[in-house]
Amino acid sequence: MKLSIGILLCTLVLGVSSQGFFSFLREAGQGAKDMWRAYSDMREANYKDSDKYFHARGNYDAAKRGPGGEWAAKVISDAREGSQRFTDLFRHGDSGHGAADSRADQAANEWGRSGKDPNHFRPAGLPDKY
């Protein structure tokens, strides 16, 4: 636990080196909200084959906030995929279960964080609201 907190703080400090600490924290908070909004929209939409779109959109919106938002998007995305692998291991006894889907989610996350259009993953028929 202490090691993970130390790594998290080191990552935060390294990410702040070129800008103000409070600006970075504000961007990170806004980015976290963007990620939560994409997750909430995904749950609300409950639309087949839309998860990659929402992964890309959340990361895209967060990264537009600046380095703090991009950092938050990466941390949240990595934590989400890590927890999913742990859950799969616990439920199925096999860490390989869903590995391809996890890689595809991470590819969508990186796509969005890099500034590419998340609509690349948008499934046909997803309501315009999203």
Protein Blocks (a to p, Z undefined) as FASTA:
>chain_A
ZZmmmmmmmmmmmmmmmmcfklmmmmmmmmmmmmmmmmmmmmmnopghklmmmmmmmmmm
mmmnomklmmmmmmmmmmmmmmmmmmmmmmnopakgoklmmmmmmmmmmmmmnopafklm
pcghiafkZZ
